[in-house]
Amino acid sequence: MAQFVPSLNEAIQRMDTVGERSVAKFLNQHLQEDSIVWCNIPIGNKRLYADFLILLPKLGLLCLEVKDWKLKSLNYFNPQKCELMVDGHSIVQKHPLEQARGYIQYAANLLKQDKYLLQKSGAYQGALIFPYAHGVVFTHLAHAEIKKLDEAVGNAVFKQLFPIKQTWYKESLQEKSSERVYSRLEKMFTHSFPCSLDTAQIDRIRYCLFPEIRIRIPRQQELFAAEHADGKTEKQPEHPAADSVPHPIAAPDIIKIMDIQQEQLARSIGGGHRVIHGVAGSGKTLILLMRCQYLAEQSDKPVLVLCYNRVLADKLRTAVADKGLAEKVEVCSFHQWCGKLQKAYGLDTPEHYRHLPGYEHAPLTVLQAMHDGTLPGGRYGAVLIDEGHDFEADWLRLSVHMLDADNGHLLLLYDDAQAIYKKSGAGLGFTLSSVGIKAQGRTTILRLNYRNTKEIIGFAYLFAQNKMQPHESGEDGVPLVEPEAAGVNGISPYIKECPDWQGELDYLARCLDKWLKDRIPPQDIAIICHNKEQCNDVAKLLKQKGIHHSLHYGGSKKAYNPHNNTVAIFTMHSSKGLEFQRVMLMGICTLKHKDANQEADNTRLLYVAMTRAQSYLMITLSGSGLYQSRLLDSYRQFKQLNGNNAD
């Protein structure tokens, strides 16, 4: 069975014609499991929708158009167009082979922008390393009928306009032998040659064809601006000169994309209310962004993306802007959103709330208006909630209230292991149905961690597992899911014991000197501390060393932009939802607890902080305490389990 994108069941439900559904089932029955079939998925920035785009690693790339035409409807056709008579009305359509040829040629042109997909020598140097072809499938026309038609006309016009190698008829879909089906597909490649695409090449093909699955990799930039002899620094212009020569668009040397399972899920999410439970690093946010793009194109109303963490909202807002969706998609932290709603609907803060901290005024005011029935609903065509484990019951009720009641789409993403803003115990404490989320039978669990190396997720879970035991939940609740490592092997985490907090700072300084000397891009580095005071100490150190940096924690006004060429400094709480190639985790010496529940909360907090690291995790420890002891014990156990190779 081939891999279908979206999933076969979802693709069949979305297909417009019986013929398309029958072709999908036929392909699923006969294609090998290494084949990928994209069903009506937009190609490139032109968003061209082919009925079927099929990647066969041993044959090449094939585009198929499906037509449910009947013999009696055929009236006139030439190489460019076909005229059908349906219920006495003339319908003119583009010639299906010409249509398919246009799609596959556009795809080929996109693929030729990647030098790694081109032949490097020989007579065909510069051509793609694999063939490509196109064809049409007539699900209601029998080949015997067409032969009779050509004989009656006398000039075999249909055979000329629809060559047999590129045309499938009703009889073709009745074939029972997968070998003969594969042989028939092979003949569609009129300019064939041997090929055998590997995983890396397939990923590059997907990268070129489908921009929405790309994961942006910050470009490597110099940490320090060029300095002249007079001491003045030279900054690079934010925009190129108007007369600068544009460079041709080309695929980068290093690419990063959603894997095929993530893409399949993201494109298979149906309408209505949906819930995804996923471990840290399972691609929940990537799925949200792809879903966001799809809904922005489909909905007449604005799309809302919500989260708790303001820094995460900054990151999501940047990602949405990168996709050109800023005008259609609103991205806010929950508190920011409530402030906008209060202003939009002219809601005055009730007197009995004014003694509370200012950041609570807007949420409480808006929630009271909802309960009083004075807040209009249905403002958004879709609401997507990232890190939903941080939301309170009324927050989710408000999200549902502001959603179009008839045609609205809701996506809730959740990981109970990362519920660090709720105290004492796991779980929401309420059912999803009680807040208006109707997702029974429409929930998905993601267990595979893709973000972190196997060593990082293995160590983080080893440390946290005694305080975060996996548990099941009914469909209307929220389970705690144990992560399964799907990432690559890499460098093991490292713990450095220091005499005191100043010792941690000194060690950080030496590490930064080494990393910057090795030309590690600054935006790949995050320094995560327990509290604001420690973050300020780190910022002071980086300022003394002349290192560009940005400081982010609750109350800080500077927006986080992942594209900025800076080393980022976060508290553990503000780092949630983010990811970096290198993470230095510091200041654990100030982490305290009063009871077992708070210890569990702190364990979650450390787990979240550790899993921000994609490839390189370093932890500094000073002083003595429960968390230092537990981390060192877990580290020794981790080294034993990994053959003492963790250093």
Residue pairs with C-beta under 8 A, 6 or more apart in sequence:
1 28
1 29
1 31
1 33
2 27
2 28
2 31
2 32
2 33
2 35
2 36
2 37
2 54
3 33
3 35
3 36
3 37
3 260
3 264
4 11
4 24
4 28
4 37
4 39
4 264
5 11
5 36
5 37
5 38
5 39
5 41
5 260
5 263
5 264
5 267
5 268
6 14
6 39
6 41
6 264
6 267
6 268
7 264
7 265
7 268
8 24
8 25
8 28
10 267
10 268
10 270
11 24
11 39
11 40
11 268
12 21
12 24
12 25
13 270
14 39
14 40
15 21
15 24
15 39
15 40
17 66
17 68
18 68
18 139
19 66
19 67
19 68
19 137
19 139
19 140
20 39
20 51
20 66
22 139
22 173
23 51
23 52
23 64
23 66
23 137
23 139
23 173
24 37
24 39
24 52
26 173
26 181
27 37
27 52
27 54
28 37
29 178
30 175
30 178
30 181
30 182
31 37
31 54
31 56
31 178
31 181
31 182
32 182
34 57
35 54
35 55
35 56
35 57
36 54
36 55
36 202
36 260
37 52
37 53
37 54
37 55
38 50
38 52
38 53
38 54
38 210
39 51
39 52
40 49
40 50
40 51
41 49
41 50
41 53
41 210
41 267
42 48
42 49
42 210
43 49
43 50
43 53
43 103
43 106
43 107
43 110
43 209
43 210
44 106
44 107
44 110
44 209
44 210
44 211
45 211
46 106
48 102
48 103
48 106
50 63
50 64
50 65
50 100
50 103
50 104
51 64
51 65
51 66
52 62
52 63
52 64
52 65
52 66
53 61
53 62
53 63
53 103
53 107
53 209
54 61
54 62
54 63
54 64
55 61
55 62
55 197
55 202
55 205
56 62
56 185
57 195
57 196
57 197
57 198
57 202
58 195
58 196
58 197
59 130
59 131
59 185
59 186
59 189
59 192
59 195
60 130
60 131
60 132
60 133
60 189
60 192
60 195
61 104
61 107
61 108
61 111
61 130
61 131
61 132
61 133
61 205
62 104
62 132
62 133
62 134
62 135
62 185
62 188
62 189
63 100
63 103
63 104
63 107
63 132
63 133
63 134
63 135
64 100
64 134
64 135
64 136
64 137
65 96
65 97
65 99
65 100
65 103
65 134
65 135
65 136
65 137
66 136
66 137
66 139
67 96
67 136
67 137
67 138
67 139
68 139
68 140
69 84
69 138
69 140
69 141
70 140
70 141
71 140
71 141
71 145
71 146
71 149
73 84
73 85
73 86
74 82
74 84
74 149
75 83
75 84
75 85
75 90
76 82
76 83
77 83
77 95
77 157
77 158
77 161
78 95
78 161
79 95
79 98
79 161
80 94
80 95
80 98
81 92
81 93
81 94
81 95
82 92
82 93
82 94
82 95
82 96
83 90
83 91
83 92
83 93
84 90
84 91
84 92
84 93
85 91
95 161
96 136
97 134
97 135
97 136
97 161
97 162
97 166
97 167
100 134
100 135
100 136
101 134
103 134
104 132
104 133
104 134
107 132
107 209
108 128
108 132
110 208
110 209
111 117
111 128
111 205
111 208
111 209
112 118
112 126
112 128
113 208
113 248
113 249
113 250
113 251
114 204
114 207
114 208
114 250
114 251
115 250
115 251
116 201
116 204
116 251
116 253
117 128
117 129
117 130
117 201
117 204
117 205
117 208
117 251
118 125
118 126
118 127
118 128
118 129
119 125
119 126
119 127
119 128
119 129
129 195
129 197
129 201
130 195
130 197
131 189
131 191
131 192
131 193
131 195
132 189
133 166
133 188
133 189
133 190
133 191
134 166
134 188
135 165
135 166
135 167
135 168
135 188
136 162
136 166
136 167
136 168
137 167
137 168
137 172
137 173
138 167
138 168
138 169
138 170
139 170
139 173
140 170
141 169
141 170
142 169
142 170
142 171
143 169
143 170
143 171
144 171
146 158
146 159
146 162
146 169
149 158
150 156
150 157
150 158
150 159
165 187
165 188
165 190
166 188
166 190
168 184
172 184
175 181
175 184
186 192
197 205
203 255
203 257
204 251
204 255
206 213
206 257
206 260
206 263
207 213
207 214
207 251
207 255
207 257
208 251
210 263
212 289
212 290
212 293
212 323
213 257
213 258
213 262
213 263
213 266
213 290
214 255
214 256
214 257
215 256
215 257
215 258
215 286
216 256
216 319
216 322
216 562
217 252
217 254
217 255
217 256
218 521
218 523
218 524
218 562
218 563
219 521
220 519
220 521
221 521
221 522
221 523
221 565
222 565
223 516
223 522
223 547
223 548
223 565
224 233
224 546
224 548
225 233
225 234
225 235
225 236
226 233
226 234
227 233
227 234
228 234
257 263
258 266
258 283
258 286
258 287
258 290
259 283
259 450
261 448
262 283
262 286
262 287
262 450
263 290
265 276
265 287
265 444
265 446
266 286
266 287
266 290
266 291
267 290
267 294
269 287
269 291
269 411
270 442
271 409
272 409
272 410
272 438
272 439
272 442
273 409
273 410
273 412
273 437
273 438
273 439
273 442
274 409
274 410
274 411
274 412
274 439
274 442
274 443
274 444
275 411
275 412
275 413
275 414
275 432
275 437
275 439
275 442
275 443
275 444
276 284
276 287
276 411
276 412
276 413
276 414
276 443
276 444
276 445
276 446
277 414
277 415
277 416
277 443
277 444
277 445
277 446
277 478
277 479
277 481
278 284
278 413
278 414
278 415
278 445
278 446
278 447
278 481
279 415
279 417
279 446
279 447
279 448
279 449
279 481
279 482
279 483
279 484
280 415
280 417
280 418
280 449
280 451
280 452
280 457
280 483
280 607
280 608
280 611
281 449
281 450
281 451
281 452
281 457
281 483
281 487
281 579
281 611
282 415
282 446
282 447
282 448
282 449
282 450
282 451
282 483
283 446
283 450
283 451
284 386
284 413
284 415
284 446
285 316
285 386
285 413
285 577
287 413
288 305
288 316
288 384
288 386
288 411
288 413
289 316
289 319
289 320
289 323
291 384
291 411
292 303
292 305
292 320
292 323
292 325
292 329
292 382
292 384
293 323
293 325
295 303
295 381
295 382
295 384
295 409
296 303
296 325
296 328
296 329
298 381
299 381
299 382
299 409
300 381
301 379
301 380
301 381
301 382
301 404
302 328
302 329
302 330
302 379
302 380
302 381
303 325
303 328
303 329
303 330
303 380
303 381
303 382
303 383
303 384
304 329
304 330
304 331
304 332
304 337
304 379
304 380
304 382
304 383
304 384
304 399
304 402
305 316
305 320
305 329
305 330
305 331
305 332
305 384
305 385
305 386
306 332
306 333
306 334
306 337
306 383
306 384
306 385
306 386
306 399
307 313
307 316
307 333
307 334
307 385
307 386
307 387
307 390
307 577
308 333
308 334
308 387
308 390
308 391
308 421
309 333
309 387
309 390
309 573
309 574
309 576
309 577
310 333
310 335
310 336
310 554
310 574
311 552
311 560
311 570
311 574
311 575
311 577
311 578
312 333
312 386
312 387
312 576
312 577
312 578
313 331
313 332
313 333
313 336
314 559
314 560
314 561
315 560
315 562
315 577
315 578
316 331
316 386
317 326
317 331
318 561
318 562
318 563
320 326
320 329
320 331
330 337
330 340
330 380
332 340
334 363
334 391
334 395
335 359
335 362
335 363
338 362
338 363
338 365
338 366
338 367
338 398
339 362
341 347
341 362
341 366
341 375
341 402
342 349
342 361
342 362
342 365
342 366
345 369
345 375
345 376
347 365
347 366
347 369
347 374
347 375
348 365
349 361
349 362
349 364
349 365
350 364
350 365
350 368
353 360
353 361
353 364
353 365
354 361
356 364
363 395
366 375
366 398
367 394
367 395
367 398
369 375
370 394
370 397
370 398
370 401
375 401
377 401
377 402
377 403
377 405
378 402
378 403
378 404
378 405
378 408
379 402
380 402
380 403
380 404
380 408
381 404
381 407
381 408
381 409
382 403
382 408
382 409
382 410
382 411
383 399
383 400
383 402
383 403
383 408
383 409
383 410
383 411
384 410
384 411
384 413
385 391
385 396
385 399
385 410
385 411
385 412
385 413
386 413
386 577
387 413
387 414
387 415
387 418
387 576
387 577
388 396
388 412
388 413
388 414
389 414
389 415
389 416
389 418
389 419
389 422
389 428
389 478
390 419
390 420
390 421
390 422
391 399
393 428
393 429
393 430
393 434
393 435
394 435
396 412
396 432
396 435
396 436
396 437
397 435
397 436
399 410
400 410
400 435
400 436
400 437
401 436
403 409
403 410
410 437
410 439
412 432
412 437
412 439
414 478
415 481
416 426
416 427
416 478
416 479
416 480
416 481
417 464
417 468
417 480
417 481
417 483
417 604
417 607
417 608
418 576
418 604
418 607
418 608
419 426
419 427
419 604
420 572
420 573
420 576
420 601
420 604
420 605
420 608
421 573
422 429
423 597
423 598
423 601
424 597
424 598
424 600
424 601
425 597
425 600
426 468
426 471
426 480
426 600
427 473
427 477
427 478
427 480
428 477
428 478
431 476
431 477
432 439
432 476
432 477
432 478
433 440
433 476
439 475
440 475
440 476
441 475
443 475
445 479
445 481
446 481
447 481
447 482
447 483
447 484
448 483
448 484
448 485
448 486
449 457
449 483
449 484
449 485
449 486
449 487
449 611
450 486
450 487
451 457
451 487
451 579
451 611
451 614
452 460
452 485
452 487
452 611
452 613
452 614
453 487
453 488
453 489
453 490
453 491
453 614
453 615
454 485
454 487
454 488
454 489
454 490
455 489
455 490
455 491
455 492
455 493
455 642
455 646
456 487
456 490
456 493
456 610
456 611
456 613
456 614
456 615
456 617
457 483
457 485
457 487
457 611
458 485
458 638
459 492
459 493
459 610
459 617
459 634
459 635
459 638
460 607
460 610
460 611
461 482
461 483
461 607
462 634
462 637
462 638
462 641
463 603
463 606
463 607
463 610
463 630
463 631
463 634
464 603
464 604
464 606
464 607
467 599
467 600
467 603
467 604
468 480
468 600
468 603
468 604
468 607
469 480
470 479
470 480
470 481
470 482
471 479
471 480
472 479
473 479
473 480
490 615
490 616
491 615
491 616
492 638
492 639
492 642
492 645
492 646
492 647
493 610
493 613
493 617
493 618
493 619
493 635
493 638
493 646
494 617
494 618
494 619
494 646
494 647
495 618
495 619
495 620
495 621
495 631
495 632
495 635
496 507
496 618
496 619
496 620
496 621
497 620
497 621
497 622
497 632
498 504
498 506
498 507
498 620
498 621
498 622
499 622
500 622
500 623
501 534
501 537
501 587
501 589
501 622
503 620
503 622
504 586
504 587
504 620
504 621
504 622
505 537
505 538
505 541
507 620
508 527
508 538
508 541
508 584
508 586
508 620
509 541
509 545
511 584
511 618
512 525
512 542
512 545
512 547
512 567
515 525
515 582
516 522
516 547
520 581
520 582
521 565
521 581
522 547
522 548
522 549
522 565
522 566
522 567
523 562
523 563
523 564
523 565
523 566
523 567
523 568
524 580
524 581
524 582
525 567
525 568
525 580
525 581
525 582
525 583
525 584
526 567
526 568
526 569
526 570
526 575
526 578
526 580
526 582
526 583
526 584
526 612
526 613
527 535
527 538
527 567
527 568
527 569
527 570
527 583
527 584
527 586
528 569
528 570
528 571
528 572
528 575
528 583
528 584
528 585
528 586
528 609
528 612
529 535
529 538
529 569
529 570
529 571
529 572
529 586
529 587
530 571
530 572
530 586
530 587
530 588
530 589
530 590
530 591
531 571
531 587
531 590
532 553
532 554
532 555
532 571
534 586
534 587
534 590
535 551
535 553
535 569
535 570
535 571
536 551
538 569
538 586
539 549
539 551
539 569
542 549
542 567
542 569
543 549
547 567
548 565
548 566
548 567
549 566
549 567
549 568
549 569
550 558
550 560
550 561
550 564
550 566
550 567
550 568
550 569
551 558
551 569
552 558
552 560
552 568
552 569
552 570
552 571
552 574
553 570
553 571
553 573
553 574
554 571
554 573
554 574
560 568
560 578
562 578
568 580
570 578
572 605
572 606
572 608
572 609
573 605
575 608
575 609
575 612
576 608
578 612
579 612
579 613
579 614
580 612
580 613
580 614
581 613
581 614
581 615
581 616
582 613
582 615
582 616
582 618
583 609
583 610
583 612
583 613
583 616
583 617
583 618
584 618
584 619
584 620
585 606
585 609
585 610
585 617
585 618
585 619
585 620
586 619
586 620
588 606
588 619
588 620
588 621
588 625
588 627
588 628
588 631
589 621
589 622
589 623
589 625
589 628
591 602
591 605
591 606
591 625
591 627
592 625
593 599
593 601
593 602
593 626
599 626
602 627
606 627
606 631
610 617
610 619
619 631
621 628
621 631
621 632
622 628
635 646
638 646
639 645
639 646
639 647
